[in-house]
Amino acid sequence: MFTDALLILAPLFLGFALKLQQRTLMTVIHLTVEALVYFILALLGLGLGQLDGLWAQLGRMAWQVALLVLALLLCNLLALRAWHYWQPMTLVDDNGRGVTHYRRLFLAALKPLAAVMAGVLAGQWLLPAVSWVDSVATWALMLLLFLIGLQLRNAGLSLRRLLMNRQGLGIALALAASSLVAGAVVAPWLALPWHDALALASGFGWYSLSGIVIGDALGPAWGGVAFLNDVLREIIALALIPLLITRRPALAIGYGGATAMDFTLPIIRSSGGLACVPVAIASGFLLSFVSPILMGLFLSMD
């Protein structure tokens, strides 16, 4: 399993090491990443659809997801609130706030679920049981991580500047540490070894990564749990950000996890103003970088 962890981490670091200049190439990479995400999610659904006794396991999966989401929500918000009181972040009102189309954001958050459901239905009724799903998903994930490494390296972001953003670094550390605490707490109820539960809690909202990595290591059912847990983080964050960001910016930015630098960034920007953007990017970047490292390390302990 340690070799598998290295295979997961190596593409990310390789991509991050390369510097590109062509804007057209970066556009192609962005479109390829988007297509790969939905392809990987469809493969995740296909693996779930071909799982023996899937419908009988759905009730247990729903309970596991609910337990994990609740534990992460409570631990994350408590830790982020503590960070807010220790290092309060004051927002300066600006006139550059735009209009956020909440309905469009919520519909976009449902697209990953639709991709997985399409795969589940195909696995149940259209395609015979196949053995190539895991290997294709692994190679697709490695390509995705390589391309995301390129995106992170070429986004005009200095790792030194991101690490020097005290608010972003503190929020990321609070979110990551409290997520691991939540994973350790629920491990007995999930009937998982502590290190597997910590891997499950280390997705930080990156559902296309966690679903495949956890599914490959622990089986399709746990991959489904990891995916649902992280996609629900994204959906809950969309609801919480407008409610919390003016009074508790650290809570609003932090709970979005890795999505704070991409999917939930528009709503952070429109609800909290320009002052929130560097913090959100720093926090989301650091969590995106550390998530595959933590998952790979914890799963290599099997």
C-alpha positions in Angstrom: 0.0 0.0 0.0 3.0 2.3 0.6 3.8 2.0 -3.1 0.3 2.9 -4.0 0.6 6.0 -1.8 3.7 7.0 -3.7 1.9 6.5 -7.0 -0.8 8.9 -5.8 1.6 11.6 -4.6 4.3 11.5 -7.3 2.1 13.0 -10.1 1.0 15.9 -7.9 4.6 16.8 -7.0 5.8 16.2 -10.6 3.1 18.6 -11.9 3.9 21.2 -9.2 7.6 21.1 -10.3 6.9 22.1 -13.9 6.5 25.8 -14.9 4.4 26.5 -18.0 4.1 29.8 -19.9 1.5 29.1 -22.6 -2.0 30.4 -21.7 -3.6 28.3 -24.3 -2.1 25.2 -22.9 -3.4 26.1 -19.4 -6.9 26.5 -20.8 -6.7 23.0 -22.3 -5.4 21.7 -19.0 -8.4 23.3 -17.2 -10.9 21.8 -19.5 -9.2 18.4 -19.3 -9.3 18.5 -15.5 -13.0 19.2 -15.5 -13.7 16.3 -17.9 -11.5 14.0 -15.9 -13.3 14.8 -12.7 -16.6 13.7 -14.1 -15.1 10.7 -15.8 -13.6 9.6 -12.5 -16.8 10.1 -10.7 -18.7 8.0 -13.3 -16.1 5.2 -12.7 -16.7 5.5 -9.0 -20.4 5.1 -9.6 -19.8 2.2 -11.9 -17.8 0.4 -9.2 -20.6 1.0 -6.8 -23.2 -0.2 -9.2 -21.5 -3.5 -9.7 -21.2 -4.0 -5.9 -23.0 -7.1 -4.7 -26.0 -6.3 -2.6 -25.6 -2.5 -3.2 -29.2 -1.7 -2.4 -29.1 -3.6 0.9 -26.0 -1.6 1.9 -27.4 1.8 1.1 -29.0 2.2 4.5 -25.7 1.5 6.3 -23.8 3.8 3.9 -26.3 6.6 4.7 -25.8 6.2 8.4 -22.0 6.2 8.0 -22.1 9.3 5.9 -24.4 11.1 8.3 -22.2 10.2 11.3 -19.0 11.4 9.5 -20.6 14.6 8.2 -22.0 15.5 11.7 -18.7 14.8 13.4 -16.7 16.8 10.9 -19.1 19.7 11.0 -19.0 19.9 14.8 -15.2 19.5 15.2 -14.4 21.8 12.3 -16.7 24.6 13.4 -15.4 24.4 17.0 -11.8 24.5 15.9 -12.4 27.3 13.4 -14.3 29.3 16.0 -11.4 28.9 18.4 -9.0 30.2 15.7 -11.3 33.1 15.1 -11.2 34.2 18.7 -7.5 33.7 19.0 -6.7 35.5 15.7 -9.8 37.5 14.7 -10.2 38.4 11.0 -11.8 41.8 10.5 -13.5 42.4 7.1 -13.2 45.8 5.6 -16.4 46.6 3.6 -15.7 47.2 -0.1 -17.9 48.2 -3.0 -16.6 45.5 -5.3 -19.0 42.7 -4.2 -20.8 41.1 -7.0 -24.0 39.2 -7.2 -23.9 35.5 -6.4 -26.3 33.3 -8.2 -27.0 30.8 -5.4 -29.3 28.6 -7.4 -26.7 28.1 -10.1 -24.1 27.2 -7.5 -26.3 24.7 -5.8 -27.2 23.1 -9.1 -23.5 22.9 -10.0 -22.9 21.2 -6.7 -25.3 18.5 -7.7 -23.5 17.7 -10.9 -21.0 15.3 -9.2 -23.9 13.4 -7.7 -25.4 13.1 -11.2 -22.2 11.7 -12.6 -21.9 9.1 -9.9 -25.6 8.1 -10.3 -25.1 7.7 -14.0 -22.3 5.3 -13.2 -24.3 3.4 -10.6 -27.2 2.9 -13.1 -24.8 1.8 -15.8 -23.2 -0.7 -13.4 -26.5 -2.0 -12.2 -28.3 -2.5 -15.5 -26.2 -1.7 -18.6 -22.7 -3.1 -18.2 -21.6 -6.5 -17.1 -19.2 -6.9 -14.2 -15.8 -5.7 -15.4 -12.4 -5.9 -13.7 -10.8 -2.9 -15.4 -12.7 -0.2 -13.5 -10.2 0.2 -10.6 -7.1 0.3 -12.8 -8.6 2.8 -15.2 -9.8 5.0 -12.3 -6.3 4.9 -10.7 -4.6 6.0 -14.0 -7.2 8.7 -14.5 -6.6 9.9 -11.0 -2.9 10.0 -11.4 -3.3 12.1 -14.6 -5.8 14.3 -12.8 -3.3 14.9 -9.9 -0.5 15.7 -12.4 -2.7 18.3 -14.1 -3.8 19.8 -10.8 -0.2 20.0 -9.8 0.4 22.0 -13.0 -2.5 24.2 -12.2 -1.3 24.9 -8.7 2.2 25.7 -9.9 1.1 27.9 -12.7 -1.7 29.8 -11.0 0.6 32.7 -10.1 0.7 31.7 -6.5 3.9 31.6 -4.5 4.1 28.8 -2.0 6.1 31.1 0.3 3.5 33.8 0.1 0.7 31.3 0.8 2.5 30.0 3.8 3.1 33.5 5.1 -0.7 34.2 5.0 -1.2 33.7 8.7 -5.0 33.6 8.4 -5.0 31.1 5.6 -2.4 28.9 7.2 -4.2 29.0 10.6 -7.6 28.2 9.0 -6.1 25.3 7.0 -4.3 23.9 10.1 -7.5 24.2 12.3 -9.6 22.5 9.6 -7.1 19.7 9.0 -6.4 19.0 12.7 -10.1 19.0 13.7 -11.0 16.7 10.8 -8.4 14.2 12.0 -9.9 14.5 15.5 -13.4 13.8 14.1 -12.1 10.8 12.2 -10.5 9.3 15.3 -13.7 9.9 17.3 -16.0 8.1 14.8 -13.6 5.3 14.0 -15.1 2.8 16.5 -18.7 3.5 15.3 -17.5 3.1 11.6 -15.8 -0.2 12.6 -12.6 1.0 10.9 -9.0 1.0 12.0 -8.0 4.4 13.2 -5.7 5.1 10.3 -8.4 4.3 7.7 -10.9 6.5 9.5 -8.3 9.3 9.4 -7.9 8.8 5.7 -11.6 9.0 5.3 -11.7 12.3 7.1 -8.8 13.8 5.1 -10.6 14.6 1.9 -11.4 18.2 3.0 -14.0 18.5 0.3 -12.0 17.0 -2.6 -14.6 14.4 -3.6 -13.0 13.3 -6.9 -9.8 12.4 -5.1 -11.3 10.9 -1.9 -13.9 8.7 -3.6 -11.4 6.9 -5.8 -8.5 6.7 -3.4 -10.6 5.4 -0.5 -12.6 3.2 -2.9 -9.4 1.6 -4.3 -8.0 1.0 -0.8 -11.1 0.0 1.2 -13.7 -1.0 -1.4 -16.4 0.7 -3.5 -18.8 1.2 -0.6 -16.3 3.2 1.5 -15.4 5.1 -1.7 -19.1 6.1 -1.9 -19.1 7.2 1.7 -16.0 9.3 1.2 -17.4 10.9 -1.9 -20.8 11.7 -0.3 -19.1 13.1 2.8 -17.0 15.5 0.7 -19.7 16.6 -1.7 -22.0 17.3 1.3 -19.2 19.5 2.8 -19.4 21.5 -0.4 -23.2 21.8 -0.3 -23.3 22.7 3.4 -20.5 25.3 2.8 -22.6 27.0 0.2 -25.4 27.4 2.7 -23.2 28.5 5.6 -20.9 31.0 3.9 -23.5 33.8 3.5 -24.8 33.3 7.0 -21.4 33.3 8.8 -18.8 35.2 6.8 -19.5 38.8 8.0 -19.3 37.8 11.7 -17.1 34.7 11.6 -15.1 34.8 8.4 -12.8 32.0 9.5 -15.7 29.6 10.0 -17.2 30.4 6.6 -13.9 30.2 4.7 -12.5 27.2 6.6 -15.5 24.8 6.4 -15.3 24.9 2.6 -12.0 23.1 2.9 -10.1 22.5 -0.3 -13.0 24.1 -2.3 -12.3 27.5 -0.9 -9.8 28.1 -3.7 -12.2 27.2 -6.5 -15.8 26.1 -6.2 -16.9 28.1 -3.1 -14.5 31.1 -3.9 -17.2 33.0 -5.8 -19.6 33.0 -2.9 -16.8 33.8 -0.5 -15.9 36.8 -2.7 -19.4 38.1 -3.1 -20.5 37.6 0.5 -17.3 38.6 2.3 -15.5 41.0 -0.1 -12.1 41.2 -1.6 -10.4 40.8 1.8 -11.5 37.2 2.0 -10.0 36.1 -1.4 -6.3 35.8 -0.5 -7.2 34.0 2.7 -9.6 31.6 0.9 -7.0 30.8 -1.8 -4.2 30.2 0.7 -6.4 27.9 2.9 -7.9 26.0 -0.1 -4.5 25.6 -1.7 -2.8 24.2 1.4 -5.7 21.8 2.0 -5.6 20.7 -1.6 -1.9 20.0 -1.3 -2.0 18.2 2.0 -5.1 16.1 1.3 -3.6 13.4 -1.0 -0.5 13.3 1.2 -2.5 12.5 4.3 -4.7 10.0 2.6 -1.7 8.3 1.1 0.2 8.1 4.4 -2.8 6.9 6.4 -3.8 4.2 3.9 -0.2 3.0 3.6 -0.4 1.9 7.3 -2.5 -1.1 6.3 
